[in-house]
Amino acid sequence: MFTSLKQIRQSIQEQKISCKEVVSSYLATIQAKKHLNAFLEVYQDEALAKAEEIDKKIQTGKAGKLAGMVIGLKDVICYENHSLQASSRILEGFKSQFSATVVEKLLAEDAIIIGRQNCDEFAMGSSNENSAFGAVLNEIDNTRVCGGSSGGSAVAVQANMCLASLGSDTGGSVRQPASFCGIIGLKPTYSRVSRHGLIAYASSFDIIGTLSKSIEDTALLLEVIAGEDNFDSTVSKRTVPTYSQMLDLDYKPKIAYLKETIENEGLEPDVKNNILQTIEKLRSLGHEVEAVQFPLLEYILPTYYILTTAEASTNLSRYDGVRYGYRSPNGTDLVSMYKRSRSEGFGEEVKRRILLGTFVLSASYYDAYFTKAQKVRRLIANKTKEILSQYDFIISPTAPTTAFKIGENTNDPLAMYLADIFSVQANVAGGLPAISIPNGFDQKGLPIGLQIMANSFEEAKLLAFSKYWLAQKGG
């Protein structure tokens, strides 16, 4: 199977395969690996028709940048006249009335959208076990989770069901599943990519990211989907660099790692050995790699969960069973209809986070929790950016463990939340860009991811260094 768009384009140019045959191959794989539960819906006829159209464009030399790229969408990204549920019962029967800006940009460059992908309900989770449609299985070991919340999107790429996927990242939801599945997951700078058409979980944290098997595809996708948008007032108007042409590293970056991450009690021994070996290898290649102290590390996760649950409580108040989606047949009056629709339509984890968010926003606790968390967020952002003013990158394991067993942390929300302990920093610290790249395996043969974090809008540096490190690992 193909691992990059370059391979596909070359095969098409050499007339070894057509775009339609590429799509047919992915459709066959989706059917053969249906048990992984990665896709909620497959756009078979539509994708094949689009492929035929693009084959003609390729023949006339009018094809876009992404011609031949088959992409899946996480079930939180709007696609006009297609079902959209955020993997939740509460949006049962809902069809999107418009396409997200990122979808319009993909289609304008002739990408082929093959289906919508399973995820944790409303993007809330670290294992993809919270979906109303069941857990997504890790292809490497079907008894293990694939990570979350963009688990279906990651597995679809991992298992060759599509070339790339778009997911969303609120606190690691692209990077952590990428780590568990052994692929590349990029979270761009907050505001680099429009959020118009992304179902909101926590609006000041959410960002659309990419999942793929090559840095070149990651760079090209970012180049296409990034940029200003009149429909999103939070998006940056900065010019979008040609990331795909900026992948050569011509200097020796100075790198930091947080002392506290290495000393963290939750870090599995194999993951710890992996990051220590990475540090030594980088030093042997002539990089300056230094430990820095980050005493605020223990406050990142509580800050993240206080603020995101508060934002979720507000964002999810619109799902009431009145205008669209699931409406309980058991309501006897307006108030009971609201209560029953929401209690029956939302899953346990979503309800937990709505309740937590409502609590921290309540009059008695607003200052004690929400206001204080906002202040701590500023301290975390300032300290992180201070480090990045002296170093090019901060590296860490993407997650403290490799993929855990399905059901292992289901009854312990705190253990589940700790899976995000390293990935949430980029989102809390002002939405910094971060990437997870494959960095070896543990003794069970499970993938380990390396997280690399850079300063705002330094995706070009991040991608070039990622390509360099992957080449070093391959060598």
Buried (B, 14 or more C-beta within 10 A) or exposed (E): EBBBBBBBBBBBEEEEBBBBBBBBBBBEBBEEBEEBBBBBBBBBEBBBBBBEBBBEBBEEEEBBBBBBBBBBBBBBBBBBEBBBBBBBBBBBEBBBEBBBBBBBBBBEBBBBBBBBBBBBBBBBBBBBBBBBBEBBBBBBBEEBBBBBBBBBBBBBBBBBBBBBBBBBBBBBBBBBBBBBBBBBBBBBBBBBBBBBBBBBBBBBBBBBBBBBBBBBBBBBBBBBBBBBBEEBEBBBEBEBBEBBEBBEBEEEBEBBBBBBBBEBEEBBEBBBBBBEEBBEBBEEEEBEBBBBEBEBBEBBBEBBBBBBBBBBBBBBEEBBBEEBBBBBEEBEEEEEBBBBBBEBBBBEBBBBBBEBBBBBBEEEBEEEBBEBBBEBBBEBBEBBBEBBEEBBBBBBBBBBBBBBEBEBBBEEBEBBBBBBBBBBBBBBBBBBBBBBBBBBBBEEEBBBBBBBBBBBBBBBBBBBBBBBBBEEBEE
